[in-house]
Amino acid sequence: MPIVPPIRLRPVVLALLSLAPVVRAHAQASPPAAPPRSVTLPTVTVEGGSDGASYAPGANSLSRVGADPRDVPQSITVITKPLMDAQGATSLASALRNVPGLTIGAAEGGQIGTNINLNGFSARTDLYLDGMRDRGQYYRDIFALDSVEVLMGPSSMLFGRGSTGGVINQVTKKPSHQAFGEVSVSGTTYGLLRTTADLNRPLSETSAFRLAAMAQEGNATNRQQNELRDFGLAPSLALGLGTPTQITATALLQHNHDMPDYGVPPLNGAPARVNRDTAYGFTDDRTNSDIGSLSLTVQHKLTPVATLRNQTQYNDVRTNAIETAPQVIGTRAGGTGPFVPLATGTTAAPITPSSSLPLDQLWVRQQSHDRTIHDKSLFNLTEYHTTLQQGSVKHALLGGLELGVDDYRNQAYYRNGSCGGVALNPAGGTSGYVACTPLVDPPQVTSPAGVNETAGNLATGHATTTAAFLNDTMSLGEFWKLVAGARYDRYRADIDNSTPSATQSASQSQTVNYTSVRGGVIWQPTAAQSFYVSYSTSFNPSLEQLVSTTGTTQPLPPQENKAFEGGMKWDLLDGDLSTNAAVFRITQYNARSQNNDGTYTATGTVRVNGFRAGASGRLTKSVQVFAAYTYLDASIVDAIAPATQGKVPLNTPQNAANVWLSYALTPEWEIGGGANYIGSRYANNTNLVSVPAYTRFDAVIAYHQPRYDIRLNLFNLADKHYYDALIPSDGGRAVPGLERSAMLTGTYRF
């Protein structure tokens, strides 16, 4: 049984806790708000409320998507703050577990941070912050978020390159006229102490300031080598609230000191059967990230029906990583001889490592993944909205222009070491095999002395984006609407590598000119019902991540995606319960995948036929529900990469479902619980390594008072041993999930 470290109030957490009396004193010192003038103010959602707030989605936050979900001919899943609070979610990844069809990847070469598979396709570059691309590689917290919106299916007409499986938009907390504040403190049984703060203050009748903050320190899970020490601030200022011209400035400043988790290596077609807390890095491994994001939005109402909106966002993410991964399992004669890796086949005929030896006679070769990354981007988006009447047809027009620049710099380092005194790397090699360790109960030690970092490849990249789009939503009488839109993108990228090799070419350039389209027919027989069919496209340039995708063709052709969807959105119980269902087909052409040797191949064609359904909101005054189910029939139907014909794309379960129910026993007491099911899935496109299906049960009991809440979250009640995240490189690794554990949270409002 793992030893649970004691929870201690460490300096960084104490620093944030000290904000509470400060902000409270500020609140007490602030003069009473002036009586409101006779102006029309926007609807305000009061933050800091209890868990009794609704799980039902409100209006869409993105103006270019359209405020009314019924007018969007695509599925949208919204994870609200009350739902995240009730479930004890602390990271974007934990919040997204409410979305069936979405699975989590983990740290791997070049992909630090939140890596997501959505509807069978990577969503690595499909993360957005208030509608602007959030491409940096970092671990995302939710302390500054009001909600998370997931728009399913290809959406390049609205968002540009990417969005094959969909788009994940993080909606940040914004200032409002309502004065409030809250401080929360949480502690877990696995040793994490976390505190957050949220303060909103009106500065005048038309302006307000808001500050969200977070600090946490301890163990992220029960696994070994999983310590973190993070803190962040998210200030925002709004001017002109309730006036024709509104200016909103927001920032996200965050520092992460985390330990990477590369999971368990494969053996005999599955993750090696070792204790689920086993890790194969060194105790001084760490990933340090500094995140800075600045955004300025100016919105002006030109006429009663026309609005001009301009948003500029700058992102700067710097990462310094010293990481060690279990690269492959092998043997050592007599337990002291040279390391001999188990066979993994060739690129043309890969095989999974296999052995009938007892596990305690096997070893793991450890590989360094050290690097410093500087990722920055600057984007500007202009939108024009208006409506006009032409005969019996009413047009809601959206026109826009987007300009953007991305820069990327990745300096790799490697540590060449030995196993039992025998060098693991050939002379002059840069593989970075640093040491070996037993497969079972590896010692938790620091990096080997005398094995120093050596600078390896320096990868740089630069890209520019120029795009224009136009969309028309036409109302034909009372019941019918037509949606038609197109967007033209010109994406140019250049990358360079200082140390060319078989897996990274010296330089590549790619210019992609692509026109994305979207069309739909919507039938709304009543105010509560909406039925639709739609067609949409998107594209993914091979250099979109600004890293080399070396293959047999340089550069690889862009992936092209097409989707058909038919579905319905239906509000029941006088609008308290929102339901939806859809069938869809997404086809990706020129799909690419990474081979065992690190090169990429245009895999061919991937097709996903699916069905999804969901419900969220109130069943009664006391009972709330959030439930969803997704079926994915995914297949590589026209393979080019070896051993992938007819296989299922990695990290794509056929069935996935999630349900969460809460019941207010009294005005003060609330209980809740739910189940999260994910079917079996493969860790790579060759389907040589798989993890089994699992169901995780969670529960919560909460006590609410006007000034404070106390909440106890229980995770993995059945103590199920499951695999949470998958890593496709090195044959496919898997990261075990959280064991049975608990989190106690106290929230005070002022």
Buried (B, 14 or more C-beta within 10 A) or exposed (E): EBEEEEBEEBEBBBEBBEBBEEBBEEBEEEEEEEEEEEEEBEEEBEBBBBBBBBBBBBEBBBBBBBEEBBBBBBBBBBBBBBBBBBBBBBBBBBBBBBBBBBBBBBBBBBBBBBBBBBBBBBBBBBBBBBBBBBBBBBBBBBBBBBBBBBBBBBBBBBBBBBBBBBBBBBBBBBBBBBBBBBBBBBBBBBBBBBBBBBBBBBBEBBBBBBBBBBBBBBBBBBBBBBBBBBBBBBBBBBBBBBBEEBBBBBBBBBBBBBBBBBBBBBBBBBBBEBEBBBBBBBBEBBBBBBBBBBBBBBBBBEEEEBBBBBBBBBBBBBBBBBBBBBBBBBBBEEEEEBBEBBEBBEBEEBBBBBBEEEBEBBBBBBBBBBBBBBBBBBBBBBBBBBBEEEEEEBBBBBBBBBBBBBBBBBBBBBBBBBBBEEEBBEEEEBBBBBBBBBBBEBEEEEBBEEBEBBBBBBBBBBBBBBBBBBBBBBBEEEEEBBBBBBBEBEBBBBBBBBEBBEBBBEEBEBEBEBEBBBBBBBEBEEEBBBBBBBBBBBBBBBBBBBBBBBBEEBBBBBBBBBBBBBBBBBBBEEEBBBBBBBBBBBBBBBBBBBBBEBBBBBBBBBBBBBBBBBBBBBBEEBEBBBBBBBBBBBBBBBBBBBBBBEBBBBBBBBBBBBBBBBBBEEEEEBEBBBBBBBBEBBBBBBBBBBBEBBEBBBBBBBBBEEEBBEBBBBBBBEEBBBBBBBBBBBBBBBBBBBBBBBBBBBBBBB
